[in-house]
Amino acid sequence: MNTKNLVLMALLVSVGAALYVVIPGISGGMKPDFMLTMMFIGILLFPNVKSVFLLAVTTGVISGLFSTFPGGFFPNIIDKFITAFAFFAFVLILKKAVGKLPVAIALCAAGTVLSGTIFLSAAIFVIGAEIPFGLLFTTVVLPAIVLNGVAFALIYPIVIQLVRRSKFETAVTTSA
């Protein structure tokens, strides 16, 4: 792995962590997970197994540490790991189309749905939390889809321009 790429991935994860900390909670303190948005951007920039694994583990652990959900550490790790590799699979399948912003935004929205579903399911089954899945999905995951989509639409083009102007070797610079 290239040190420059590791630094860029670390910056993405740290921006996601900062956004996660400063965004106020909704519906009983639950927060939209901007770490997820940054993980998606990282996977789009570095679509290889090592990078996806690293992004999945770091975002899962950091999201778990900052989670306001009771017992949310392990569900966050499970969620990020599965979501990262599912998103990676979609990126590989839609390789040429992912370069277009609307497709990338739709993929981010789909990834957020998957992530929310996995997180809530893991919280219910692994931890044994007695929570109403439908209510939390409606009040937390659906708004998170909108917020993550908007954040992705704003942040992704900026990151792409910065990467193109720098000497990073990413999927964006090698395909452009």
N, C-alpha and C positions, 0 to 999 in steps of 0.2 A: 504494500500500500504506500502511496505517495504521501509525504508529510504535508504538503500543501492541501491535499484532499482531506486529510484528517483534520487539519485546522479549519477548513471550511465547514466540514460536518460538525465540528465542535462549536463553531460560531452559530450555525443553524440551531443546534440543540440548546445553546445558551440563550439565544433570542426567544426560542419557544418557552424556555423555563421562565424568563423574565416576563413575557406576556402572560403566562399561566399564573404567575404570582400577583401581578397588578390588576388583572381582570377581576371584577367583583363576581361573587357567586350568584347563581339564580336557583330558584326552586330549592330552598333549604340549604343553601351554601354550595351546591354542586356547580362546577365551572365547566365551560366549554374548554376543550383540551387543545390549545394552540401548539403544544408539543407535537401533536398529531400532524398538524399542517406543516410544521418544519420537517418532520420525518418524511412526509410525502415529497416535499421539495428536495430533500437529500437523496431520496430514492430515484427521483427523476434525473437528478444531476449525476448520480453514481449508481447506475443500474447493474450492480454485480453482487454476488452472494456475500462476499466479505463485508462490503459496505452496508448492505441491508441488515446483516446480522448485527453489526456494530451499532447502527442507528436504532434497531429494534431494542437491543439490550439497554443502551443508554437512555433512550426516551422512556422505556418502561420503568427503569429504576428511578429516574428523576421524577417522572409523573407519579409514581407510587410514593415517593418521599414527600411530595408536595400535595398529595391527594387530601381533600377535605372529606371524602367519603369514608365512613367508618370501616376499617379493614380493607381499604382500597389498594394496599401495596401489591399484593399478589394478583388481584384481578387486573391491575394495570400492566404488570409484566406479561401475563398471559395474553391480554388484549393486544398490546403493542407487537408482541412476537408474531402472533397469528396474522394480525392486520398487515404488518410490514411485508411478510412473504406473500400474502394474497395480493396486495397492491403491486408488489414486484412482478408477480405472475401476470397481472393485467397489463403492466407496463411492457413486458416482453411480448405479450400477445398483440397489443395495440402499438407496437414500436413506432411506426411512421405517423400514426394519427395523434400520438401523445404530444408531439411538437406543437400542435395547435392549442391555443389557450382555452377555448371552450371545451375541448375534449379533456384537457388536464383538469379543469374545474369540475367537470362532471365526474371524473375519476376520483378527485378529492372528496366530492360529496358522497359518492358510493363508498369510499374508504371510511368516511366518518360514520355512515350508517352501519357498516360492518363492525367498526370499532366499538360503537355504542352498544350494539347488540351483544358482542362478545364480552365487553366489560360487565354489563348488567347480568348476563347469563353466568359469568364466572363468579360474580358477587353472590348471586343466588345459590349456585350449586357448590362452589368451593368453600365459601365462608359460611353458607347456610343462612344468609341474611334473608329476613322475611320482608321483602320489599315488593311493591306492586310494579311489575315489569312495564305494563302498558302505560301507567301514569308517568313513570320516570322516563320512558322512551318518548312520550309525547311532550313532556315539559322540559326535558334536558337535551335529549339527542336531536330532536327536530330543530330547536333553536341553534344547537351546535353545528348542524349541517349548514345553516344559513351563515352563521358567523365564520365558520372555517372556510366556506366557499368565498365569502367576501375577502377575508384575510388572504387567502391563497391568490385570489385575482389581483390583489394589490401588491403582495410581496413577491410572488413568483416572477413577474416581468422585471422587477428591480434587480432581483438576484441574477436573472439571466443576463441582463445588461452588464452587471458588475463582473460576472464570470467571463463574458465575451471580451471585456476590456482588460482582463487580467491574464495571467499565464496558467490558469488552472486547466487541467485536462479532464474535462467532464464529457458526458454524453452530448451536452449542448455544443461544446466547442469542436468535438470531433465530427459531429454530423452536420455542422453549419459550414 
